[in-house]
Amino acid sequence: MSDKMPAQCHCGEVVFTVALTNGLNAVMRCNCSFCRMRGAVMAPALSVEVIKGKEKLTEYRFNSRTAAHYFCSVCGIYTFHQRRSNPQHFAVNVACLEGVSPFDFSPVRVNDGINHQNDGGKGGVAGWLFYQPE
């Protein structure tokens, strides 16, 4: 497990720390209907500790209502979520991590959330996203 990393939403009303599962070596996206629209690059995390602004977080659940997605109610930024595949674990929006940008990673694995294993699908990797700066 890596050391805790500082993170916050865009406006700074929500401040938290995360203990990433494998550092920044396992960043991902997902192709499920919600993640496809949200578009965030995420990193798996073992824990999230909200330091400031817990009352500013808004929770959203859909479909199986297993995964809990958290957003800042002030600036609207997706911060982290409890994972559907293991609700004891989290994934964090890498753009919320201090000094990290989603454009720092290429390629980015895309998980097959459309065919999630909890729905009887095969899951796995749906593809890869690449970013190439000019």
C-alpha positions as CSV (number, residue, x, y, z in Angstrom):
1,M,0.0,0.0,0.0
2,S,1.3,3.5,-0.8
3,D,1.4,6.4,1.5
4,K,-1.6,8.7,1.8
5,M,-1.8,11.3,-0.9
6,P,-3.5,14.7,-0.5
7,A,-6.5,15.5,-2.7
8,Q,-9.3,18.0,-3.0
9,C,-12.2,19.1,-5.3
10,H,-11.8,22.1,-7.6
11,C,-13.1,24.8,-5.1
12,G,-11.3,23.3,-2.1
13,E,-14.5,22.8,0.0
14,V,-13.8,19.0,0.1
15,V,-10.3,18.0,1.2
16,F,-9.3,14.3,1.6
17,T,-6.4,11.9,1.6
18,V,-6.3,8.6,-0.2
19,A,-4.2,5.5,0.1
20,L,-3.8,4.2,-3.4
21,T,-3.8,0.4,-4.0
22,N,-0.8,0.4,-6.4
23,G,0.3,4.0,-6.5
24,L,-0.5,5.6,-9.9
25,N,0.4,2.3,-11.7
26,A,-3.2,1.1,-12.2
27,V,-5.1,4.2,-13.5
28,M,-8.2,3.4,-15.5
29,R,-11.4,4.6,-17.0
30,C,-14.6,2.7,-17.4
31,N,-17.1,2.4,-20.3
32,C,-20.3,1.9,-18.2
33,S,-23.1,4.5,-18.9
34,F,-22.2,6.7,-15.9
35,C,-18.4,6.6,-16.2
36,R,-18.6,7.2,-20.0
37,M,-20.4,10.5,-19.4
38,R,-18.2,11.5,-16.4
39,G,-15.0,10.8,-18.3
40,A,-12.6,10.7,-15.3
41,V,-9.3,8.9,-15.1
42,M,-9.4,7.0,-11.8
43,A,-6.9,5.2,-9.5
44,P,-7.9,2.3,-7.2
45,A,-7.6,3.2,-3.5
46,L,-7.8,1.1,-0.4
47,S,-9.1,4.0,1.7
48,V,-10.3,7.6,1.5
49,E,-10.3,9.9,4.5
50,V,-12.3,13.2,4.2
51,I,-10.4,15.8,6.2
52,K,-12.7,18.8,5.4
53,G,-16.1,19.2,3.9
54,K,-17.8,15.9,4.4
55,E,-21.1,17.8,4.6
56,K,-20.4,19.2,1.2
57,L,-20.3,15.8,-0.5
58,T,-23.3,14.6,-2.5
59,E,-23.8,10.9,-3.1
60,Y,-25.1,9.4,-6.3
61,R,-26.0,5.7,-6.8
62,F,-27.7,4.1,-9.8
63,N,-28.5,0.6,-11.3
64,S,-27.6,-1.9,-8.6
65,R,-27.1,1.0,-6.1
66,T,-23.9,-0.7,-4.9
67,A,-21.3,1.9,-6.0
68,A,-21.5,5.2,-4.2
69,H,-20.2,8.1,-6.2
70,Y,-19.3,11.3,-4.4
71,F,-19.3,14.9,-5.8
72,C,-18.6,18.3,-4.3
73,S,-22.0,20.0,-3.9
74,V,-20.4,23.4,-4.5
75,C,-18.2,22.9,-7.6
76,G,-19.7,19.7,-8.9
77,I,-16.4,17.8,-9.2
78,Y,-16.5,14.0,-8.9
79,T,-14.0,13.2,-6.1
80,F,-14.1,9.4,-5.5
81,H,-16.4,6.4,-5.3
82,Q,-16.9,3.1,-3.5
83,R,-16.3,0.4,-6.1
84,R,-19.1,-1.9,-7.2
85,S,-16.8,-4.9,-7.6
86,N,-15.6,-4.4,-4.0
87,P,-17.5,-1.8,-1.9
88,Q,-14.7,-1.9,0.7
89,H,-12.4,-0.3,-1.8
90,F,-12.5,3.0,-3.6
91,A,-11.4,4.7,-6.8
92,V,-10.4,8.3,-6.8
93,N,-10.5,11.0,-9.6
94,V,-6.7,11.4,-10.3
95,A,-7.4,15.1,-11.2
96,C,-8.2,15.7,-7.5
97,L,-4.7,14.4,-6.4
98,E,-2.3,17.2,-5.7
99,G,0.1,17.7,-8.6
100,V,-1.5,15.0,-10.8
101,S,-3.3,15.5,-14.2
102,P,-5.3,12.9,-16.1
103,F,-3.1,13.8,-19.1
104,D,-0.1,12.4,-17.2
105,F,-1.1,8.9,-18.2
106,S,-1.0,7.3,-21.6
107,P,-2.3,4.7,-22.3
108,V,-5.2,4.4,-19.9
109,R,-6.9,1.0,-19.5
110,V,-10.7,1.1,-20.0
111,N,-12.6,-1.4,-17.8
112,D,-15.6,-3.1,-19.4
113,G,-18.3,-1.8,-17.1
114,I,-21.0,-2.4,-19.7
115,N,-20.4,-6.1,-19.2
116,H,-19.7,-6.0,-15.4
117,Q,-18.9,-9.3,-13.8
118,N,-21.6,-8.6,-11.1
119,D,-24.2,-8.6,-13.9
120,G,-22.9,-11.9,-15.3
121,G,-20.7,-10.3,-17.9
122,K,-17.1,-11.2,-18.5
123,G,-15.8,-7.8,-17.4
124,G,-12.1,-7.2,-18.0
125,V,-10.5,-4.7,-20.4
126,A,-12.7,-3.0,-23.0
127,G,-9.8,-1.1,-24.6
128,W,-7.2,1.6,-24.1
129,L,-7.2,5.4,-24.4
130,F,-4.2,7.3,-25.6
131,Y,-3.2,11.0,-25.1
132,Q,-0.5,12.4,-27.3
133,P,0.4,16.1,-26.7
134,E,1.2,18.3,-29.6
